[in-house]
Amino acid sequence: MNKGIKGVVAGIGIMLTFDVLTLMLRREIGFVPIGLIIFILMYLIVRLIGYTREDVGLAGPFDWKLHVALPIAFVFLNFTWILPFGVGIKRLHPLIYIAGLIKYLIFVALYEELLFRGIIQRGFELWKGPKAAVILTAIIFGLSHIASRFTFELTFINFWRIYNPLLFGFVWSIYRWKFRRIEGLILAHGLGDFIDRILTLERSEWLLNTTAGHIYMVVAYTLVQLVTFYTYLKLGKKYSLTEDNNALV
């Protein structure tokens, strides 16, 4: 079994292990011990497979504009389509903001980016090639977000639970392919999830409970992701950071 297949199998195994531990033990021990167990498991598996830091996206040529500012800027762009509906921020104790930010940066974003864009996508790249890796990683990423809440009812919310992470996963996998490093994805992913949890919408009724609102959500969200997708492809071509030419120019 080559390194790519090992990476894919091991990554899916980690994902399933996390899901089982969360289902069985989260109420008893909380998500922090589960997260620490998974991080240790990920480290051991990466060492066992023979992945390098560059393989998982934590080494190689670095430019703060491409590898930090760019993905963070597009996360903020992703919230522009909800601005017409009266965006506010929940009033919480400052410590809750800090705890939430730590949670989403470390126990959500760091875990998911290392697992999906690091271990699994790299495995598919070595096994099936970079383009197949983008598609397959996005599918697995999307499916991983619906397991606990999805039902087979034909409702918009079920569609959104599939469509939202699937499209996000595709765009982030494009970024990983074109720019190689994942530190910016970790920051962008964590900040995006954190902001999403603390925002409020004054006029959410039309958006969430009408057909026209649902159409607007899908169209607006898709357009933002297409802009992100196009930008990543154009800049990726300009700076040539794929493995065929892995150097800043």
VOLUMLO-968006 format. One record per residue (C-alpha): x, y, z; residue number from 1; residue in one letter. Coordinates in steps of 0.02 Angstrom, whole numbers. Each point is the difference from the previous one (the first is absolute). Example, Ala and Ser with C-alpha at 12.3 -4.5 7.8 and 13.67 -1.06 7.14 Angstrom:
BEGIN
<<615 -225 390> 1 'a'>
<<69 172 -33> 2 's'>
END
This chain:
BEGIN
<<0 0 0> 1 'm'>
<<78 165 -55> 2 'n'>
<<10 158 107> 3 'k'>
<<-148 81 -87> 4 'g'>
<<-121 -143 34> 5 'i'>
<<64 -12 179> 6 'k'>
<<-34 186 24> 7 'g'>
<<-179 -12 -65> 8 'v'>
<<-42 -156 101> 9 'v'>
<<81 69 158> 10 'a'>
<<-86 169 -21> 11 'g'>
<<-172 -78 -18> 12 'i'>
<<39 -111 149> 13 'g'>
<<42 153 106> 14 'i'>
<<-162 85 -56> 15 'm'>
<<-104 -152 49> 16 'l'>
<<93 -18 165> 17 't'>
<<-36 181 43> 18 'f'>
<<-184 -21 -43> 19 'd'>
<<-16 -156 109> 20 'v'>
<<92 78 148> 21 'l'>
<<-106 157 -14> 22 't'>
<<-161 -100 -5> 23 'l'>
<<49 -111 147> 24 'm'>
<<102 112 115> 25 'l'>
<<-32 185 -32> 26 'r'>
<<-128 19 139> 27 'r'>
<<111 -95 122> 28 'e'>
<<171 78 -33> 29 'i'>
<<-31 148 -116> 30 'g'>
<<74 42 -170> 31 'f'>
<<172 57 63> 32 'v'>
<<63 -173 57> 33 'p'>
<<-73 -77 -158> 34 'i'>
<<90 130 -104> 35 'g'>
<<166 -32 87> 36 'l'>
<<-19 -187 -27> 37 'i'>
<<-32 29 -186> 38 'i'>
<<148 119 -18> 39 'f'>
<<115 -131 77> 40 'i'>
<<-73 -132 -116> 41 'l'>
<<25 113 -151> 42 'm'>
<<182 34 48> 43 'y'>
<<37 -186 20> 44 'l'>
<<-83 -45 -165> 45 'i'>
<<91 138 -95> 46 'v'>
<<165 -65 68> 47 'r'>
<<-48 -181 -39> 48 'l'>
<<-52 39 -180> 49 'i'>
<<158 100 -30> 50 'g'>
<<-81 168 -41> 51 'y'>
<<114 151 12> 52 't'>
<<-53 171 64> 53 'r'>
<<-10 54 -181> 54 'e'>
<<-114 -147 -39> 55 'd'>
<<-128 63 126> 56 'v'>
<<17 182 -52> 57 'g'>
<<104 66 144> 58 'l'>
<<163 33 -92> 59 'a'>
<<62 63 -168> 60 'g'>
<<8 172 -82> 61 'p'>
<<-95 130 101> 62 'f'>
<<-71 171 -42> 63 'd'>
<<-110 81 134> 64 'w'>
<<-109 85 -132> 65 'k'>
<<-41 -165 -85> 66 'l'>
<<5 -115 149> 67 'h'>
<<-83 108 133> 68 'v'>
<<-82 159 -66> 69 'a'>
<<-80 -78 -155> 70 'l'>
<<-104 -138 82> 71 'p'>
<<-49 112 146> 72 'i'>
<<-58 137 -121> 73 'a'>
<<-112 -123 -92> 74 'f'>
<<-77 -63 162> 75 'v'>
<<-58 176 37> 76 'f'>
<<-62 14 -180> 77 'l'>
<<-107 -153 35> 78 'n'>
<<-104 99 124> 79 'f'>
<<-42 143 -119> 80 't'>
<<-154 -84 -69> 81 'w'>
<<-89 6 168> 82 'i'>
<<34 185 32> 83 'l'>
<<-168 60 -71> 84 'p'>
<<-90 -95 139> 85 'f'>
<<62 102 148> 86 'g'>
<<155 -81 72> 87 'v'>
<<35 14 186> 88 'g'>
<<111 -82 130> 89 'i'>
<<-60 -99 150> 90 'k'>
<<37 82 167> 91 'r'>
<<102 -126 98> 92 'l'>
<<127 3 139> 93 'h'>
<<176 36 -70> 94 'p'>
<<62 -168 66> 95 'l'>
<<-132 -88 -104> 96 'i'>
<<65 88 -156> 97 'y'>
<<177 -55 43> 98 'i'>
<<-52 -179 37> 99 'a'>
<<-100 -8 -161> 100 'g'>
<<143 66 -104> 101 'l'>
<<119 -128 76> 102 'i'>
<<-126 -139 -29> 103 'k'>
<<-28 40 -183> 104 'y'>
<<182 36 -41> 105 'l'>
<<76 -153 85> 106 'i'>
<<-132 -133 25> 107 'f'>
<<-94 31 -162> 108 'v'>
<<109 88 -130> 109 'a'>
<<169 -73 46> 110 'l'>
<<-73 -175 11> 111 'y'>
<<-100 11 -161> 112 'e'>
<<134 83 -106> 113 'e'>
<<136 -120 57> 114 'l'>
<<-114 -147 -30> 115 'l'>
<<-85 47 -163> 116 'f'>
<<118 119 -91> 117 'r'>
<<154 -73 82> 118 'g'>
<<-12 -188 18> 119 'i'>
<<-145 -50 -113> 120 'i'>
<<26 120 -146> 121 'q'>
<<186 -36 -3> 122 'r'>
<<-39 -186 -2> 123 'g'>
<<-116 21 -149> 124 'f'>
<<130 107 -88> 125 'e'>
<<130 -137 14> 126 'l'>
<<-127 -134 -46> 127 'w'>
<<-116 78 -131> 128 'k'>
<<77 169 -45> 129 'g'>
<<-37 179 55> 130 'p'>
<<-163 31 -94> 131 'k'>
<<-81 -160 60> 132 'a'>
<<66 41 174> 133 'a'>
<<-94 166 0> 134 'v'>
<<-166 -80 -47> 135 'i'>
<<13 -153 112> 136 'l'>
<<59 99 152> 137 't'>
<<-142 125 -21> 138 'a'>
<<-128 -141 -7> 139 'i'>
<<68 -83 157> 140 'i'>
<<9 168 88> 141 'f'>
<<-180 38 -45> 142 'g'>
<<-64 -170 54> 143 'l'>
<<93 12 166> 144 's'>
<<-106 152 47> 145 'h'>
<<-170 -81 -21> 146 'i'>
<<17 -164 92> 147 'a'>
<<-71 56 168> 148 's'>
<<-139 117 -60> 149 'r'>
<<-54 -56 -173> 150 'f'>
<<-168 -83 -29> 151 't'>
<<-72 -66 -162> 152 'f'>
<<-143 124 -2> 153 'e'>
<<-10 108 -156> 154 'l'>
<<29 166 87> 155 't'>
<<105 152 -40> 156 'f'>
<<98 -15 162> 157 'i'>
<<55 -176 -47> 158 'n'>
<<52 60 -172> 159 'f'>
<<98 144 81> 160 'w'>
<<87 -119 120> 161 'r'>
<<71 -89 -152> 162 'i'>
<<26 146 -119> 163 'y'>
<<83 123 119> 164 'n'>
<<147 -107 60> 165 'p'>
<<17 -85 -169> 166 'l'>
<<30 165 -89> 167 'l'>
<<110 66 140> 168 'f'>
<<100 -161 -5> 169 'g'>
<<23 14 -187> 170 'f'>
<<64 179 9> 171 'v'>
<<117 -36 145> 172 'w'>
<<67 -154 -88> 173 's'>
<<36 109 -153> 174 'i'>
<<98 117 113> 175 'y'>
<<99 -146 72> 176 'r'>
<<40 -64 -174> 177 'w'>
<<55 169 -68> 178 'k'>
<<88 75 152> 179 'f'>
<<54 -158 92> 180 'r'>
<<4 66 178> 181 'r'>
<<-147 -11 121> 182 'i'>
<<41 124 139> 183 'e'>
<<-109 134 -80> 184 'g'>
<<-141 -125 -23> 185 'l'>
<<8 -42 185> 186 'i'>
<<-14 183 48> 187 'l'>
<<-135 37 -128> 188 'a'>
<<-101 -155 43> 189 'h'>
<<8 34 187> 190 'g'>
<<-42 184 -16> 191 'l'>
<<-141 -37 -121> 192 'g'>
<<-81 -128 115> 193 'd'>
<<21 114 151> 194 'f'>
<<-76 152 -87> 195 'i'>
<<-143 -107 -65> 196 'd'>
<<-43 -52 179> 197 'r'>
<<0 175 74> 198 'i'>
<<-95 91 -139> 199 'l'>
<<-186 37 7> 200 't'>
<<-119 45 -142> 201 'l'>
<<-139 125 33> 202 'e'>
<<-100 -52 -154> 203 'r'>
<<31 -187 -11> 204 's'>
<<-181 -55 -18> 205 'e'>
<<-11 32 -187> 206 'w'>
<<171 -74 -31> 207 'l'>
<<-29 -162 94> 208 'l'>
<<-185 -32 -22> 209 'n'>
<<-48 50 -177> 210 't'>
<<38 -75 -170> 211 't'>
<<66 167 -63> 212 'a'>
<<114 11 151> 213 'g'>
<<67 -175 -32> 214 'h'>
<<35 43 -182> 215 'i'>
<<91 157 53> 216 'y'>
<<106 -100 124> 217 'm'>
<<54 -126 -130> 218 'v'>
<<33 126 -139> 219 'v'>
<<91 128 109> 220 'a'>
<<104 -131 91> 221 'y'>
<<44 -85 -164> 222 't'>
<<54 163 -82> 223 'l'>
<<115 42 145> 224 'v'>
<<79 -172 -9> 225 'q'>
<<21 13 -189> 226 'l'>
<<91 166 21> 227 'v'>
<<113 -83 129> 228 't'>
<<27 -151 -112> 229 'f'>
<<44 108 -150> 230 'y'>
<<120 108 101> 231 't'>
<<90 -150 72> 232 'y'>
<<22 -75 -173> 233 'l'>
<<64 163 -77> 234 'k'>
<<121 39 141> 235 'l'>
<<53 -182 9> 236 'g'>
<<46 7 -184> 237 'k'>
<<92 164 23> 238 'k'>
<<105 -55 149> 239 'y'>
<<23 -183 -55> 240 's'>
<<5 -84 171> 241 'l'>
<<-61 -170 -55> 242 't'>
<<122 -144 10> 243 'e'>
<<48 18 -183> 244 'd'>
<<77 169 42> 245 'n'>
<<5 14 189> 246 'n'>
<<84 169 21> 247 'a'>
<<-56 179 18> 248 'l'>
<<29 102 -158> 249 'v'>
END
